[in-house]
Amino acid sequence: MTKANPPPSKTSPLKVWAVSDGRAGIEAQVVGLAEAISRLAPCEVTVKRVGWQGNIGRLPWWLNLLPKRWLTPESGLPAGRNPDDWPDLWIAAGRATLPLSIRAKRWSGGKSFVVQIQDPRVPPHMFDLVIPPKHDRMSGDNILPITGSPHRVTQQRLAAEYEAFQDLIEPPTPAARGGAGGRQVQGVRPLQRAGRPRSPIRSRSRWSRTAAAS
């Protein structure tokens, strides 16, 4: 009796959280990295915008001893420590996320791989990976410096946005020149000179002649 081959196992998508305080510049970095990873492997990306009650968000990370207690309900973080409720990959940026990123691995029972973008200004060993810009001059076994910062700009997105705004971006048809007696119509520059910056040497010499005449 032959045994039937088991059905091929389907790999579940990587569960990725892009965590920030919701500010556009910070969120673009975490979402941009999450989207880049999703182009390499199947991912289920969830954007998390954390908020703090009162002035708790202004405290240094080491004074925020019970961060879950002070999160706003909209933050959407699990209250318990069931690993199934936590992501495979936690990507965060910004000072507001530090009290959470530092504890995310422990809260997830070791499941979550924690990535912190930018220089967190805390010991980097508190995270699995730190991705700072090169100009911060950070180094270490779990540090990956990059030029600039992660973003959401891709060739496909540029092409799509260009198509949407093509009518505004494309230069207009050059205006026809008209004149009488060989003189140029007022306000219309010759086409061969349009858009060409005025020579600084010519401008300087004209100013010199004017000053000398006065």
C-alpha positions as CSV (number, residue, x, y, z in Angstrom):
1,M,0.0,0.0,0.0
2,T,1.5,3.3,-1.1
3,K,1.2,6.4,1.0
4,A,-0.3,9.5,-0.6
5,N,2.1,12.4,-0.8
6,P,1.2,15.1,1.7
7,P,-0.1,18.3,0.2
8,P,2.6,21.0,-0.2
9,S,2.7,23.2,2.9
10,K,1.9,26.8,2.3
11,T,4.2,29.2,3.9
12,S,2.2,31.8,5.8
13,P,3.1,35.4,5.0
14,L,5.5,37.2,7.3
15,K,3.6,39.3,9.9
16,V,5.2,42.8,9.8
17,W,4.3,45.8,12.0
18,A,5.4,49.3,11.0
19,V,5.3,51.2,14.2
20,S,5.6,55.0,14.7
21,D,3.8,57.9,16.3
22,G,2.1,58.6,13.0
23,R,4.1,61.6,12.0
24,A,4.5,61.6,8.2
25,G,8.3,61.6,8.0
26,I,8.7,58.9,10.7
27,E,5.9,56.7,9.4
28,A,7.2,56.9,5.8
29,Q,10.5,55.3,7.0
30,V,9.0,52.3,8.7
31,V,6.3,51.7,6.1
32,G,8.9,52.1,3.3
33,L,11.1,49.4,4.8
34,A,8.1,47.1,5.4
35,E,7.1,47.6,1.8
36,A,10.6,46.9,0.5
37,I,10.6,43.6,2.5
38,S,7.2,42.7,1.1
39,R,8.6,43.0,-2.4
40,L,11.1,40.2,-1.5
41,A,8.9,37.9,0.5
42,P,5.2,37.5,1.1
43,C,4.2,39.9,4.0
44,E,1.2,41.0,5.8
45,V,2.1,44.6,6.7
46,T,0.1,46.4,9.5
47,V,0.7,50.1,10.3
48,K,0.7,50.9,14.0
49,R,0.4,54.5,15.2
50,V,1.2,54.6,18.9
51,G,0.0,57.4,21.2
52,W,0.6,58.2,24.9
53,Q,-1.9,59.5,27.4
54,G,-1.2,62.9,28.9
55,N,2.5,63.9,28.9
56,I,3.8,60.4,29.3
57,G,5.3,60.5,25.8
58,R,7.6,63.3,26.9
59,L,9.3,61.1,29.5
60,P,12.7,59.5,28.8
61,W,12.3,55.9,27.9
62,W,13.8,54.7,31.2
63,L,11.1,56.5,33.2
64,N,8.3,55.0,31.3
65,L,8.3,51.8,33.4
66,L,4.7,50.6,32.5
67,P,4.3,51.6,28.9
68,K,1.2,49.5,28.1
69,R,-0.7,51.2,30.9
70,W,-0.2,54.6,29.3
71,L,-0.9,53.8,25.7
72,T,-4.0,55.2,24.0
73,P,-6.5,52.6,23.0
74,E,-5.9,53.5,19.3
75,S,-2.4,52.2,19.5
76,G,-3.6,48.7,19.0
77,L,-1.0,46.7,20.8
78,P,-1.9,43.4,22.4
79,A,-2.5,43.4,26.2
80,G,-1.1,39.9,26.7
81,R,2.0,37.9,25.7
82,N,0.5,35.4,23.4
83,P,3.2,35.0,20.6
84,D,0.4,34.6,18.0
85,D,-0.8,38.2,18.7
86,W,2.7,39.6,18.0
87,P,4.5,40.2,14.7
88,D,7.3,38.2,13.2
89,L,9.0,41.5,12.4
90,W,8.7,44.7,14.4
91,I,9.9,47.8,12.5
92,A,9.9,51.0,14.5
93,A,11.3,54.5,14.4
94,G,11.1,57.6,16.6
95,R,11.5,58.4,20.3
96,A,7.8,57.6,21.0
97,T,8.4,53.9,20.1
98,L,11.5,53.3,22.3
99,P,9.7,52.1,25.5
100,L,7.8,49.6,23.3
101,S,10.6,48.5,21.0
102,I,12.9,47.7,24.0
103,R,10.2,45.3,25.4
104,A,8.7,43.9,22.2
105,K,10.9,40.9,22.1
106,R,10.1,39.9,25.7
107,W,6.4,40.6,25.3
108,S,6.3,38.4,22.2
109,G,8.0,35.5,24.0
110,G,11.1,36.0,21.8
111,K,9.1,35.7,18.5
112,S,9.4,39.3,17.2
113,F,12.6,40.4,15.5
114,V,12.9,44.0,16.5
115,V,14.3,46.6,14.1
116,Q,14.8,50.2,15.1
117,I,15.4,52.8,12.4
118,Q,17.5,55.9,13.2
119,D,19.9,56.3,16.1
120,P,17.8,55.3,19.1
121,R,20.3,57.0,21.5
122,V,20.1,53.9,23.7
123,P,22.4,50.9,23.8
124,P,21.9,49.1,20.5
125,H,22.0,45.7,22.0
126,M,18.4,46.3,23.2
127,F,17.3,45.6,19.6
128,D,17.9,42.9,17.1
129,L,18.9,45.4,14.4
130,V,19.5,49.1,14.3
131,I,19.4,51.0,11.0
132,P,20.9,54.5,11.4
133,P,22.0,56.9,8.7
134,K,25.7,56.7,7.9
135,H,26.3,60.3,9.2
136,D,25.5,59.1,12.7
137,R,28.7,57.0,12.6
138,M,27.3,54.1,14.5
139,S,29.0,50.8,14.3
140,G,28.5,47.3,15.9
141,D,27.5,43.8,15.1
142,N,23.8,44.5,14.9
143,I,24.0,47.9,13.2
144,L,23.4,48.5,9.5
145,P,24.2,52.1,8.5
146,I,22.6,53.3,5.3
147,T,22.8,56.4,3.2
148,G,19.8,58.7,4.0
149,S,16.7,57.0,5.3
150,P,14.2,54.4,4.2
151,H,11.4,55.7,2.0
152,R,8.4,54.7,-0.1
153,V,9.7,56.0,-3.4
154,T,10.0,53.3,-6.2
155,Q,10.3,53.5,-10.0
156,Q,6.8,52.1,-10.2
157,R,5.4,54.7,-7.9
158,L,7.2,57.5,-9.7
159,A,5.8,56.3,-13.0
160,A,2.3,56.2,-11.6
161,E,2.5,59.6,-10.1
162,Y,4.0,61.0,-13.3
163,E,1.1,59.7,-15.3
164,A,-1.4,61.2,-12.8
165,F,0.2,64.7,-13.0
166,Q,1.5,64.5,-16.6
167,D,-0.6,67.5,-17.8
168,L,0.9,69.7,-15.1
169,I,4.5,68.5,-15.5
170,E,4.9,68.5,-19.3
171,P,6.2,71.9,-20.5
172,P,3.7,73.9,-22.5
173,T,4.0,74.4,-26.3
174,P,6.5,77.3,-27.0
175,A,4.6,80.5,-27.5
176,A,4.7,82.0,-31.0
177,R,6.4,85.3,-31.4
178,G,4.9,88.1,-33.3
179,G,6.2,91.6,-34.0
180,A,5.9,94.7,-36.0
181,G,8.8,96.5,-37.7
182,G,11.2,93.8,-36.6
183,R,10.6,94.5,-32.9
184,Q,9.9,91.7,-30.4
185,V,6.4,91.6,-28.9
186,Q,6.7,93.0,-25.3
187,G,6.9,90.3,-22.7
188,V,7.8,87.4,-25.0
189,R,11.5,86.4,-25.0
190,P,13.2,84.8,-28.0
191,L,12.7,81.1,-27.9
192,Q,16.5,80.4,-28.1
193,R,17.0,82.5,-25.0
194,A,14.0,81.3,-23.0
195,G,15.0,79.6,-19.8
196,R,18.6,80.5,-20.2
197,P,20.1,82.2,-17.1
198,R,21.5,85.6,-17.7
199,S,25.3,85.7,-17.7
200,P,26.6,87.0,-14.4
201,I,29.6,88.6,-16.3
202,R,27.3,90.5,-18.6
203,S,25.1,91.7,-15.7
204,R,28.2,92.8,-13.8
205,S,29.7,94.7,-16.7
206,R,26.4,96.4,-17.4
207,W,26.3,97.5,-13.7
208,S,29.9,98.8,-14.0
209,R,29.0,100.9,-17.0
210,T,26.0,102.3,-15.3
211,A,28.0,103.2,-12.2
212,A,30.7,104.8,-14.2
213,A,28.3,107.0,-16.1
214,S,26.7,108.2,-12.9
